[in-house]
């Protein structure tokens, strides 16, 4: 026990090191959703209102008009109070969630397999997972939701021995429901399917299950009005494949070509086309290219140059499934159920595969890989001990390759994906704006107002008084001005004007004052004054 505790502490320290090294500096800057989460958390901490003046929103935060779930924003309040409004405070909930997942994984595997060695393997693999490290270092709502989802599953498994644990299980599922949009599907489905999967236990524990379900239902009622609102539907329609007209047009044209008979309406039904699209998107998230070689194509969600898992994980993943099928089908069934449910929201989305939307699948891969590795070591440790050293070396090599990509290349190659330059630009404008009548800021990098609000820590009263904004049909808010800082329009004649624009778009009658550059030396913003 003492040795295993020491190993668990070492694994936790390793997980902490790879997550906090250069924390707040890499990723190179806050992207706009992080700034929005942080600024709204700051306003809650200082005024109990959000940026739109709503008092302690519970079902959603309007934010940009994308209606963010409230969980992460409220989670930023304590670190903002402790550390102030900065990158570290905004990213702290995701960091703590990533670390907590390592520990919860250990206890979950102990509960499922009754093996502390296997639990240590699983915790270690999650500690060094590129997927888990990447999402623990930035303010991703999905990562906090994944931690709540993992805690919900752990307490449900614990309830097989301790009946009352089904209550915290359902509370954690509801917390995930209020933290990330994909978990609004994942959490309810798991809350229904887990009791069915463990039906014999459910029958014995029906009283606690009913109490827990009643508590969960009451907590969900808080968001009912939003879930049935036009805003909720607009957010869903923004990302779903089911408002794509192509399957409908294809079905109609084929039916017409077949003579518009009943048989053609059956075999060319648009619902079949939509189902085909769903399953194509769904299974994209299990592709080898996504998992082992290329990862998510979005540079904000992956370092690029490797998969979401290490390539070396592949043989042990296959071995793990094989050995689980042979000797532990009950736990295999749980893992497959968990995997299958976690990918449902991504199957309905346009972008696919999507590492962010399916992150609640963690740590299923690590548990299966650990099982395959554990069985392999058991088989070869006596006769082929040298293979263990080779495998150990290869895992270390994989980890160092990922860390090299992440800490050397990622901040240089992909700083633009994190809207690098806004902080430097805002700080410069703040230092000189008193000398100008008007300041015009380009919208080319998107939503500049939130960076002025964030880095200037504008109080709620001032923000509401100075904000000029319009809401489009889709519900998105476009902030056009904050006081004398304008985000659109043209300068008036006879006024002292400062302009922040793209590097190649500074007007000819303006003198360049400063060029904001990215970490690799490229130009981001040109700042000039009227001659």
C-alpha positions in Angstrom: 0.0 0.0 0.0 2.8 2.4 0.9 4.7 1.7 -2.3 1.5 2.2 -4.4 0.7 5.4 -2.6 4.2 6.7 -3.4 3.8 5.7 -7.1 0.4 7.4 -7.2 1.9 10.6 -5.8 4.7 10.5 -8.3 2.2 10.0 -11.2 0.2 13.0 -9.9 3.3 15.1 -9.7 4.2 14.2 -13.2 0.7 15.1 -14.3 1.0 18.4 -12.5 4.4 19.2 -14.0 3.4 18.6 -17.7 0.2 20.7 -17.1 1.6 23.7 -15.1 4.9 24.2 -16.9 4.5 27.5 -18.7 0.9 27.5 -17.6 -0.8 30.7 -18.6 1.8 31.3 -21.3 1.3 28.3 -23.6 -1.2 28.3 -25.3 0.3 31.7 -26.3 -2.8 33.8 -25.5 -6.5 33.6 -24.6 -8.8 32.9 -27.5 -12.1 34.8 -27.4 -14.2 32.1 -25.6 -11.6 32.0 -22.8 -11.7 35.8 -22.5 -15.5 35.7 -22.4 -15.6 33.0 -19.7 -13.1 35.0 -17.7 -14.7 38.4 -18.0 -18.2 37.1 -17.2 -16.6 35.2 -14.2 -15.0 38.5 -13.1 -18.3 40.4 -13.3 -20.0 37.6 -11.3 -17.2 37.9 -8.7 -17.5 41.7 -8.5 -21.1 42.5 -9.2 -23.1 39.2 -9.2 -24.2 40.1 -12.8 -23.0 39.1 -16.2 -22.0 41.3 -19.1 -25.6 41.8 -20.1 -26.6 42.9 -16.6 -28.4 39.6 -15.8 -28.3 38.7 -12.1 -26.6 35.3 -11.4 -27.8 33.5 -14.5 -28.4 29.8 -13.9 -29.5 28.2 -17.1 -27.1 30.0 -19.5 -24.9 33.1 -20.0 -25.8 35.1 -23.1 -22.1 36.1 -23.6 -21.6 36.6 -27.4 -25.1 35.3 -28.1 -23.8 31.7 -28.1 -25.5 31.0 -24.7 -22.7 29.4 -22.8 -23.6 26.9 -20.0 -22.9 28.4 -16.6 -20.7 25.8 -15.0 -17.3 26.9 -16.1 -18.0 30.6 -15.6 -19.0 30.0 -12.0 -15.9 27.8 -11.6 -13.7 30.7 -12.5 -15.0 32.9 -9.7 -12.8 31.5 -6.8 -9.5 31.7 -8.8 -10.4 35.2 -10.1 -11.0 36.3 -6.5 -7.7 34.7 -5.4 -5.4 35.6 -8.4 -7.2 38.4 -10.2 -8.5 38.5 -13.7 -5.7 36.9 -15.8 -4.8 33.9 -17.9 -3.9 31.6 -15.0 -7.2 32.3 -13.1 -9.3 31.7 -16.2 -7.6 28.4 -17.1 -7.4 27.2 -13.5 -10.7 25.2 -13.4 -9.6 23.2 -16.5 -6.2 22.5 -14.9 -7.7 21.3 -11.7 -10.2 19.2 -13.6 -7.4 17.5 -15.5 -5.5 16.7 -12.4 -8.6 15.5 -10.6 -9.3 13.1 -13.5 -6.0 11.3 -12.9 -6.9 10.6 -9.3 -10.5 9.7 -10.0 -9.3 7.3 -12.8 -7.2 5.5 -10.2 -10.1 5.0 -7.8 -12.5 4.0 -10.6 -10.2 1.3 -11.9 -9.6 0.0 -8.4 -13.4 -0.2 -8.0 -14.0 -1.9 -11.3 -11.0 -4.3 -11.5 -9.9 -4.6 -7.9 -6.3 -4.1 -9.0 -4.2 -1.3 -7.8 -1.4 -2.0 -10.3 -3.9 -1.7 -13.2 -5.2 1.5 -11.6 -1.7 2.9 -11.5 -1.2 2.1 -15.1 -4.4 3.8 -16.1 -3.7 6.9 -14.0 -0.2 7.1 -15.5 -1.5 6.8 -19.1 -4.0 9.6 -18.5 -1.4 11.7 -16.8 0.8 11.7 -19.9 -2.0 11.5 -22.5 -1.6 14.3 -25.2 -5.4 14.5 -25.3 -5.8 15.1 -21.6 -2.7 17.4 -21.3 -3.8 19.6 -24.2 -7.3 20.3 -22.8 -6.1 20.8 -19.2 -3.9 23.8 -20.2 -6.6 26.1 -21.6 -10.1 27.2 -20.5 -12.1 24.4 -22.1 -15.6 24.0 -20.7 -15.6 20.4 -22.1 -12.6 19.4 -19.9 -14.4 20.4 -16.7 -17.5 18.6 -17.9 -15.5 15.5 -18.6 -14.2 15.6 -15.0 -17.8 15.8 -13.7 -18.8 13.0 -16.1 -16.0 10.8 -14.8 -16.9 11.5 -11.2 -20.6 10.7 -12.0 -19.5 7.3 -13.4 -17.2 6.6 -10.5 -19.8 7.3 -7.9 -22.3 5.2 -9.8 -19.9 2.2 -9.8 -19.3 2.9 -6.1 -23.0 2.7 -5.5 -22.9 -1.0 -6.3 -21.3 -1.3 -2.9 -22.5 1.8 -1.2 -26.1 2.5 -2.2 -26.2 6.2 -1.3 -23.4 7.0 -3.8 -25.9 7.1 -6.6 -27.0 10.6 -5.3 -23.6 12.3 -5.8 -23.3 10.3 -9.0 -26.4 12.0 -10.4 -25.4 15.4 -9.0 -22.1 15.2 -10.9 -23.9 14.2 -14.1 -26.1 17.3 -13.7 -23.0 19.5 -13.1 -21.6 18.2 -16.4 -25.0 19.0 -18.0 -24.6 22.6 -16.8 -21.0 22.9 -18.0 -20.8 21.9 -21.7 -23.5 21.6 -24.4 -22.5 18.0 -25.5 -23.1 16.8 -21.9 -26.7 18.0 -22.1 -27.1 14.8 -24.2 -24.4 12.6 -22.6 -25.4 13.1 -19.0 -29.2 12.2 -19.3 -28.4 9.2 -21.5 -25.9 7.8 -19.0 -28.3 8.4 -16.1 -30.8 6.2 -17.9 -28.5 3.5 -19.3 -26.3 2.9 -16.4 -29.2 1.7 -14.1 -30.4 -0.5 -17.0 -26.9 -1.9 -17.5 -26.7 -2.8 -13.8 -30.4 -3.7 -13.6 -30.0 -6.3 -10.8 -28.3 -3.7 -8.6 -30.9 -1.1 -9.6 -33.8 -3.2 -8.4 -32.1 -3.6 -5.0 -31.3 0.1 -4.8 -34.5 1.5 -6.3 -35.2 3.8 -3.3 -31.9 5.7 -3.6 -32.2 5.8 -7.4 -35.7 7.4 -7.3 -34.5 10.0 -4.8 -31.4 10.8 -6.9 -33.5 11.0 -10.1 -36.0 13.3 -8.4 -33.1 15.6 -7.2 -31.6 15.6 -10.8 -35.0 16.4 -12.3 -35.4 19.4 -10.0 -32.0 20.7 -10.9 -32.7 20.3 -14.6 -35.9 22.2 -14.3 -33.9 25.4 -13.7 -32.9 25.3 -17.4 -36.2 24.1 -18.8 -37.3 27.5 -20.1 -34.0 28.0 -21.9 -33.9 24.4 -23.4 -37.3 25.0 -25.1 -36.5 28.6 -26.2 -35.7 29.9 -29.6 -32.1 30.7 -28.4 -31.5 27.1 -27.6 -32.7 26.0 -31.0 -30.6 28.6 -32.7 -27.5 27.3 -30.9 -28.3 23.7 -31.9 -29.0 24.7 -35.5 -25.6 26.4 -35.7 -23.7 23.2 -35.3 -26.1 20.3 -36.3 -26.0 18.3 -39.5 -29.8 18.0 -39.4 -30.5 21.4 -40.9 -28.4 20.6 -44.0 -30.7 20.6 -47.0 -28.5 18.4 -49.2 -29.9 15.1 -47.9 -33.4 16.4 -48.6 -32.6 17.6 -52.1 -30.8 14.3 -52.9 -33.8 12.3 -51.7 -36.3 14.4 -53.7 -34.3 14.2 -56.9 -33.9 10.4 -56.7 -37.6 10.0 -55.9 -38.4 12.1 -58.9 -36.1 10.1 -61.2 -37.7 6.8 -60.0 -41.2 8.0 -60.9 -42.3 9.3 -57.5 -43.6 5.8 -56.5 -44.0 4.4 -53.0 -41.0 2.1 -53.2 -38.7 5.0 -54.2 -40.1 7.1 -51.3 -39.1 4.3 -49.0 -35.6 3.6 -50.2 -34.7 7.2 -50.9 -36.2 8.6 -47.7 -34.4 11.7 -46.5 -34.3 10.2 -43.0 -32.1 7.4 -44.3 -29.8 10.0 -45.7 -29.7 11.9 -42.4 -29.0 8.6 -40.6 -26.2 7.8 -43.0 -24.6 11.3 -42.4 -25.0 10.8 -38.6 -23.2 7.4 -38.6 -20.5 8.7 -40.9 -19.8 11.6 -38.5 -20.2 9.3 -35.5 -17.6 6.7 -36.6 -15.2 9.4 -37.8 -14.4 9.9 -34.1 -13.1 6.4 -33.9 -10.9 6.6 -37.0 -7.2 5.6 -36.7 -6.2 8.8 -38.5 -7.9 10.9 -35.8 -6.8 8.7 -32.8 -3.2 7.7 -33.8 -1.7 9.7 -36.7 -3.2 13.2 -37.3 -5.5 14.1 -34.4 -8.1 16.9 -34.7 -7.6 19.1 -37.7 -8.4 22.2 -35.6 -5.0 23.5 -34.4 -6.7 24.9 -31.3 -7.7 21.3 -30.3 -4.5 19.4 -31.2 -0.8 20.1 -31.6 -0.9 18.8 -35.2 1.7 16.2 -36.2 0.3 13.3 -34.1 -2.9 11.7 -33.0 -5.1 12.2 -29.9 -3.4 9.1 -28.6 0.2 8.0 -28.9 0.9 5.7 -31.9 2.4 3.2 -29.5 -1.0 2.9 -27.7 -2.5 1.2 -30.7 -1.2 -2.4 -30.1 -2.0 -2.3 -26.4 -5.5 -0.9 -27.1 -6.2 -3.8 -29.4 -4.8 -6.2 -26.8 -6.8 -4.6 -24.1 -10.1 -5.1 -26.0 -9.1 -8.7 -26.7 -8.2 -9.6 -23.1 -11.3 -7.7 -21.7 -13.5 -9.7 -24.1 -12.0 -13.0 -22.9 -11.9 -12.4 -19.2 -13.9 -9.3 -18.1 -16.9 -8.8 -20.4 -19.0 -6.9 -17.7 -16.4 -4.1 -17.5 -15.9 -4.2 -21.2 -19.6 -3.6 -21.7 -19.5 -0.6 -19.4 -16.5 0.9 -21.3 -18.1 0.3 -24.7 -21.4 1.9 -23.4 -19.4 4.9 -22.1 -17.6 5.3 -25.4 -20.8 4.9 -27.5 -22.7 7.5 -25.5 -19.9 10.0 -25.4 -19.7 10.3 -29.1 -23.4 10.8 -29.8 -23.3 14.6 -29.8 -20.3 14.7 -32.1 -22.2 12.5 -34.5 -24.9 15.2 -34.9 -22.3 18.0 -35.5 -20.9 19.3 -38.8 -17.2 19.3 -37.8 -16.0 15.8 -37.5 -14.0 14.2 -35.9 -14.0 16.6 -32.9 -11.7 16.1 -29.9 -13.5 18.7 -27.8 -17.0 17.4 -28.1 -16.0 13.8 -27.3 -13.6 14.5 -24.5 -16.0 12.9 -22.0 -14.9 9.6 -23.5 -11.7 9.9 -21.4 -10.3 7.9 -19.7 -11.9 4.8 -21.5 -9.0 4.6 -23.9 -6.4 4.8 -21.2 -8.2 2.1 -19.1 -8.3 -0.3 -22.1 -4.7 0.4 -23.1 -3.6 -0.1 -19.4 -5.4 -3.4 -19.4 -3.6 -4.6 -22.5 -0.3 -3.4 -21.3 -0.8 -5.0 -17.9 -1.7 -8.4 -19.4 1.3 -8.1 -21.8 3.7 -7.4 -19.0 2.3 -10.4 -17.0 3.0 -12.6 -20.0 6.5 -11.5 -20.9 8.0 -10.3 -17.6 9.8 -13.6 -16.9 11.1 -14.8 -20.3 11.4 -11.5 -22.2 12.2 -8.9 -19.7 14.2 -6.9 -22.2 11.0 -6.1 -24.1 9.7 -4.2 -21.0 12.7 -1.9 -21.2 12.1 -1.4 -24.9 8.4 -0.6 -24.3 9.3 1.7 -21.5 11.8 3.6 -23.6 9.3 3.9 -26.5 6.6 5.4 -24.2 9.1 7.9 -22.9 10.1 8.7 -26.4 6.4 9.2 -27.4 5.9 11.6 -24.4 9.0 13.6 -25.2 8.0 13.9 -28.9 4.6 15.3 -27.8 6.1 17.7 -25.3 8.6 18.9 -28.0 5.7 19.6 -30.4 3.7 21.3 -27.7 6.3 23.5 -26.0 8.6 24.3 -29.0 6.5 24.2 -32.2 2.9 24.8 -31.1 3.3 28.3 -29.6 5.2 29.4 -32.7 3.1 27.7 -35.4 -0.4 28.3 -34.1 -0.4 31.5 -32.0 -2.9 32.9 -34.5 -5.5 30.3 -33.6 -5.4 31.7 -30.0 -5.9 35.4 -31.2 -2.3 36.2 -30.2 -1.6 39.9 -30.2 -4.8 41.2 -28.5 -3.2 41.5 -25.1 -0.2 43.4 -26.4 -2.4 45.6 -28.5 -4.9 46.4 -25.7 -2.1 47.3 -23.4 -0.5 49.6 -25.9 -3.8 51.3 -26.7 -4.4 51.8 -23.0 -1.1 53.5 -22.6 -1.7 56.1 -25.4 -5.5 56.4 -25.8 -5.7 59.6 -23.6 -4.0 61.5 -26.4 -6.7 60.8 -28.9 -10.3 61.7 -29.5 -11.3 58.4 -31.1 -9.7 54.9 -31.4 -10.7 52.6 -34.2 -10.0 48.8 -33.8 -10.2 46.3 -36.6 -12.6 43.3 -36.3 -10.4 41.2 -38.5 -9.4 38.8 -35.7 -12.9 38.7 -34.3 -14.6 40.1 -31.2 -12.1 42.7 -30.1 -14.4 44.2 -27.4 -14.0 41.2 -25.1 -10.3 41.7 -24.9 -10.6 45.4 -24.0 -13.2 44.5 -21.3 -11.0 41.6 -20.0 -7.5 43.3 -19.9 -8.9 46.6 -18.8 -11.1 44.9 -16.2 -13.9 47.2 -17.0 -16.5 47.3 -14.1 -20.1 46.3 -15.0 -21.6 49.8 -14.6 -18.9 51.3 -17.0 -19.3 48.5 -19.5 -23.1 48.8 -19.7 -22.9 52.6 -19.9 -20.2 52.6 -22.7 -21.3 49.6 -24.7 -23.0 50.2 -28.1 -24.2 46.8 -29.5 -26.6 45.2 -31.9 -28.1 41.7 -32.0 -28.5 39.9 -35.3 -31.3 37.5 -36.3 -29.2 34.6 -35.1 -28.9 36.0 -31.6 -25.3 37.0 -31.7 -24.3 40.4 -30.2 -22.0 42.6 -32.2 -20.4 45.3 -29.9 -19.7 48.3 -32.1 -18.1 50.6 -29.4 -16.9 50.9 -25.8 -16.8 54.6 -25.2 -14.5 56.3 -27.6 -13.1 52.9 -28.7 -14.9 52.0 -31.9 -15.0 48.6 -33.6 -16.4 49.8 -36.9 -16.9 53.0 -38.8 -14.7 55.8 -40.2 -12.8 58.5 -38.4 -14.3 62.0 -38.4 -12.4 64.9 -39.9 -10.5 67.2 -37.6 -10.2 64.7 -34.7 -7.1 63.1 -33.2 -7.5 59.4 -34.3 -5.7 56.2 -33.4 -6.2 53.2 -35.7 -5.5 49.5 -35.0 -5.7 47.5 -38.2 -4.3 44.6 -40.2 -0.6 45.0 -41.0 -1.2 45.7 -44.7 -4.3 48.0 -44.3 -3.0 51.1 -42.5 -4.4 54.1 -44.5 -1.9 56.2 -46.4 -2.6 59.3 -44.3 -1.7 57.5 -41.0 1.8 57.2 -39.5 2.8 53.9 -38.1 3.4 53.9 -34.3 3.8 50.3 -33.5 3.6 46.9 -35.1 2.4 44.0 -32.9 4.1 40.8 -33.8 3.4 37.1 -33.0 6.0 34.8 -31.3 7.4 33.7 -34.7 8.0 37.3 -35.8 4.9 37.7 -38.1 2.9 40.9 -38.0 -0.5 40.9 -36.3 -1.6 44.5 -35.8 -0.5 47.8 -37.2 -1.1 50.8 -34.9 -1.0 54.3 -36.4 -2.2 57.8 -35.9 -3.5 60.3 -38.4 -0.8 62.6 -39.8 
